[in-house]
Amino acid sequence: MERALARRALLAGAAAAGAGVMWGASGRAVAAGRRQPIAQRAVDDEAARLEQRLIALRRDIHRHPEAPGQERRTAGVVARELRDAGLAVTTGVGGHGVVGVLRGTRPGRAVAYRADMDAVPPKDIVGGGRAVAHLCGHDVHTAVALGVAQVLARLRRQLDGTVVFLFQPAEETLSGARALIDTGVLERTRVEEIHALHCGPFPVGRFAVTPGFGMPGQDKAEVTVSGPDAPDAARRLADEIGALATVALPQTPADLERIVADAQKPNGPLDRFVALRARTEEAEVSVSYRCWPQERYREVRKDIRRLATSYAGAGVSFPAEPFPAMVCPEHDARVLARHLRHTLGRDAVTELHAAFPPFSGEDFALYLDRLPGTFTFLGVRTPGAPLTTSYPHYPDFVPDERAIGIGVRAMAGWIAERTHRAQGLPGGSGD
């Protein structure tokens, strides 16, 4: 984590150092800040015109969910919409990824916006599912990103710099970001920062920023027990490993309500946690867990090994290194919060003081290891609706579609502001 934060700070510093003067296509230096960014009123007007079409697009994508790595149809819809808006489009990036580049008519900075396109596999639906389904809001994310692209394209004459839209495959398997990054797209487009939204269990119209927090990453272990009573020993060991958990995974809607409330408490019960599940099959114990802060993965691995060694002949393996936590730079999130409060009102923003234990890893972490940026929850809970209707991966997840237009207004204005700025985000400075 320390190396990742240092890299973010270094990249942000380099961006800031070279941002006092920007160069247009003619090579003429233009003093940054001479013009105003796109007016929010213009953004709002264009977003209102597009809202019903974007809702229809979301419903179309929702009716055709595609598993991680199989987003062929969705990618085709995205590419068509971007091309129709006048963006330069590249398909097949890191699998079915789509990259759209929108160049403004004024000098400015290069800023990226990411949306994920895949749906949730049956095994990852709470309680199990029978088919892949859009129960994590990626259809909403895609519609919002297309809306941001279309709004800014319509306002291109007032747009500074360049916006790079990354429509990413395979987020659910935590493999899409790596595949896309490995193509070199961040280097080719020279983006200086990156932003994203994710549906969250907050009232529609409200955003939740995550200064210094984010998503917890994840780790897995496999333990094999030998001997004549191996199945019984495996069950006992699973109980002992399960006791390492400091928080219980939610079982009821009331549990979810408590977690959402606790995450908004400074120094609350979720400030540090281990959320763990240990399952047995014959003489094997499968362990999956999430920790905060991510340094705790080393502690938990040590504890699992210690518990396993008390069983003669037990063997422990960790299939891979822990997937990194997504840590949202504190200063970056607070800058966005100020922008949202100014744009949408003071009540439009809440602040999280913890990472949600029930969430799996989020591969946006890999972008934030390289660039400054923000990852913000977009409230999609309909007033009076059960919390599970806005909590990703639950079978009754039904986001309030009004969030699409709200997300477009917020992010189009924010991205226009970021491309206009003379300096980039500090990126993990902790200011």
N, C-alpha and C positions, 0 to 999 in steps of 0.2 A: 504494500500500500504506500509506504514511504517513497519508493521510487516513482510510483505513478503520480503522487501528488507533486513531487519535485519536477517531474516532466511537464505536468500541466502548468506549473508556475513558470517554468523556463519558456514554454511555448507562448504563454500569454505575455510574458515580458518581451519576447522578441517581436510579437505582433504589435505591442504598444510602442516599442522603440521606433518601429518603422512606419507608424501610422500618422505622424504629424503632417506628412505630405503624401498625397496620393496622386497617381499618374493615370491620365485618361489614355484612350487609344492613340491620340496624336502625340503622346509623350509629354504633354504640357502639364507641369505641376499645378495642382489645384489645392489651395489651402482647405483642410478639412473643416467642416462646420460652417462654411459660407452659406450653404443653402439649408433650408429646413427639410426634415424628413417628410414622408407622405403624411398628410393630415389624417388623424383617426376618423374624422367624419367621413372622409372619402372611402376609407376602408370599410366603415360600417355600412355605407350606402351600397357598395359593391357586394358585401357579404349578404345583405338582405335580399338583393336581387338573385343571388345564387342559392339561397337556403333550401328551397323546395327541391331543386335539382340535386343538391348534395344529399338530401334525405333519400331521394329516390335511388341515387347511386349506392348509398349505404345499404338500402334494402336489397338491391340487386346482388351486391357482394355477400350480404348475409344469407341469401337464398342459395348461394353456391360456395359453401365453405370448402377450403382446400387444406390438406394436412401440411405440416412443416416440410418444406422442400418440394412441394407439389403445386405451387401457386401459379400455375401456367395461365389459367383463365383470368385470375385477378390481376396478374401482371399485364395481361393484354388490355384489360379495362383501363388500368392506370396509364399505360403507354399511350393509348388512344386519347384519353382526356388531356394529358400533358401536351401531346402534339397539337391537338386542337386549340390549346391555349397559346401555342407559339413557342414552347420550350424546345431546347435541343435535348433529344431523348436517346438514351442508350439502354438496351435491354440485355438480359442474360448476364447480369453482373453478379458474380458470386452465387450462381444458380439462377433463380428466377427474379433476381433483383432488378429494379428499374431506377435509373438515375436521370433526373430532369434538371437542366441548367437554365436558369432565367437570368439574363444579363440586363441590368438597368441601363438607362441612357446617360447616367451620371457616374463619375468616379466614386468609388467606395470600397467597402470591405467584402470579403467572401464569407458567407455564413451558411451553414448546413442545417437542414431540418429533416428529421428521420421519422418514418412511420413504418410499422410492421404490418405484414399482410396475411400471415397464416392464421389458421383456426386451431382450436384446442383438440388434441387427440382424445379418444374416449377414455383412455386410462388416466388422463389428467383432469377429468371432470369430477368434481366432488361427488362421491357416492358411485362413481363409474358412469359411463355413458355407452350408448349403442352405436354412435356414429360421430365423426368429426363435426364440430359445431363452433360457431363464432360466439363463445361464451367468455371471452377475455376483452372484447371491445376493439379488436384489431380492425374490424370493419368500420368502426367509428373513427379510429386513428387514420385510416386510409382516406375516408371521406373528408376529414378535417384538413389533412395535408393537401389533398387535391383542391380544396377550397382556398387554402392559403396561396397555392400556386396560381390559381385562376384569378383571385383578387389582385395579387401583385402583378400578374401579367397584364391585367386591364389597366393598371396604374403604372405601367412600365416607364412612361415618360417622366414620372416623378421619382422613380426608384433609383437609389444609389447602389453601386456595387453589383454583386452577384449573389444569387441564392441557389444553393445546390440541394435538391430534394432527393433523399435517399429512401426508396421504398424497399424495405428489407424482407427477405424470406426467412423462414425457419428460426423465428425468435423463440418459439416454444421449446425447441430442443437446444437452445443456447448455442447454436452453430451458425446462424445467419450473419451475425455481425462480423465474426471472425472471417467468414468466407468473403464478405463484401470488402472488409478492410484489406484483406490479403491481395485483392486486385490492384491495390494502389490508388483507389479512387480519392482518398483524402489528400494524398500528395499531388495527384494530377490536377485536382480542382483548387488546391491551395486554400482550403477553408481554414478559417481562424478560430471558429467556435461552432458548437452544435447544440441543437435544442430538440426536445420531444415532449409530447403529452402522453398520458396513459389514463384510461378510464379509472375512476376511483369511487368509493362509497361515500360521497359527499353530496350535499344538495346541488341540484342542477343550478348552474350559474356561479358556483363557487370553485375556486382553485385551491389546491393544497400544495404549498411549496415545501421543500425538504432541505433546508440549509444544514449541511454537515451530516445528513442522514441519507436514506435512499432505500435500497433493497439489499437483503442480507447475503446474497450468494448462496452456495450450497456445497455439501460434501457428502460422500457415500463411503461405506465400508462393507466388506464381506468377511464374515467369520465362519470358519468351518470347525466343528467339534467332532472329535473321534472317540471311540470307545464303545463298550456294550450298551451304555445308557445314553448315547449321544443325543437322541431327540429330546429326552428330558433335560439333559444338561444344557442344550441349546435354548430351551424355553427359560430355564433359570437365568442363563446368561443374558438373554434378551430383556428380562425384567430388570436385571442389574444395569444394563446399558441404558434402558429406558429411564431409569432414575436419574440420569445425568441431566435430563431436561429441567430447565428452570421455569418454563411456561408451558401450559397445556395447549395443544392445537385446538381450535374452536370446534365444538360439537353442536352448538345450538345458535340460533339467531341472537340470543342474549349474550353469548360468548363473543360474537362478532361485534355487537354494539359496544361491549366493554373494551375490546381491542382498539376500535376506532377512537373511543374516548381517551384511552390510555396513551395512544400515540400522540395525542395533542397536549399531553402534560409534560412540562419541563421536568427533567430528572424523575420521570415516572417509572413504573414497573417494567417498561420495555426499553429502558435506557441501555441495559445489558441483558442478553438472553441467550439461551440455547433451546431451540425447538427441535425435538428429535422424535423419530419413530423407528422402532426396531421390530421386524417381523421374522418369523421362523418358518422354515420349510424343511421337515426332517431334521437333519443335523446341521443346518446352515442358518445363520442369522444375517439378515440384510438390514443395514442401518442407513437411514438418510436423515440429514440434519442441517439446520441453518443457524448461524450464530451472528451476534452483534456484540462488539465490533469484530471484524473478521480475524483479528489476532487470536480469537478464542478457538479457531479451528485447530491450532497447534495443541492447545490444552485438551480439547476433546479427543483428538487422535491419541494423545498420550494416555488419557483415561481409558479409552477403549482397549488399547494394548494391555494396560495394566489389568483390567478386569478379565481379559481373555487368557492371560498367562496363569491365572488361578485354576484353569481347567486344563488338565494334562492333554497334550497333543493338539490343543486348539491353535489354529492358524488365522492370522489377520492379514487382509490385503485392502489397500485403498486404490481403486481402479485408476484414479487420476488425481492431480492436484486439485484442491478446492477451487470451485469456480469463484472468481473474485466478487466481492461485494461491490455494489454500485454506490459510490459515495458522491453525493452532490456537493460541489464546492459551496461553502457557506456564503461567501460574498456574492457569488453569481446568483444564487437563489434570492437573496435579499434585494438585489438590483431588479430582478424580475418582479418580485412582490410589490415594490414601489411602483413599477410601471403598471401593473394590473390594477392596483388601488387607484392610481390616477386615471386610468382608462375606464374602469368598470365600476368604481366605487369602493369605499373602504371595507365594506362587508363582503367583497368578492374574494377575499383571500384569507385562508387559515394557514397556520404553520404547524408542521409535524416535527415532533421532537424524538422520534423513534422510527425504526424500520419495521414494517409489518411482518411478524413471524410467519403467517400462513402463506405469504407469497413465495413463489419459487424464485430462483435467480433471474436476473434481467440482464441480457447481454448488451444493453446500452452502456453497461459498465466499461466495456472495451473501448468505446468511443471516448468516454470521460477519462480513461487512462492516458489519452493522447491529446485531448483538446479541452479547453474550458467549455462550459456549457451548463444547461439546465435540463432537469427532468421533473415534470410537474404533473400532479394528478388533476384531471378534469372531472369535476363532479357530474355524475350522471344519475343521481338518485331522484326519482319522481317524488314530489311531496306526498307523504302518507304511505308510500310503498315500503314493503319489507326491505330490510337492508340487503338481503341476499339477491334482490333484483339489481343491485348495483355493485355487488362484490364479485370480481372476476372468478371464473371457473365454477361458479355455482350453477346448477341446471336451470334455475329460473332467472338467470341474468337477463334483464331486459332494460337496457339503458334508455334514459329519456332523450329522445332525438333532438330536443331543443339544444342540447349540449353541443351539437355539431356547429350551429351558427355562432354560438358563444365562443367556442374554441377557435373558429376561423377569425372572428373579430380580434380576439386577444392575440393570437399568434401572428396574424398578418401584420398587425401594428407593431408587435414586438420585433419581428424579423426586419421590418422596414427600418425600425429604430437602430437595430444592431448593424445593419449594412451601412448606415449613415454615420455611425459613431467614429470619431477620430481614433479612439483607443478601444482595444478589445477588453473582454472580461478578465479580471485578474486571475481567475482559475485556480481555486484551491488555496487562496492566500489566507483564508480564515479571518479576514478583516470584518 
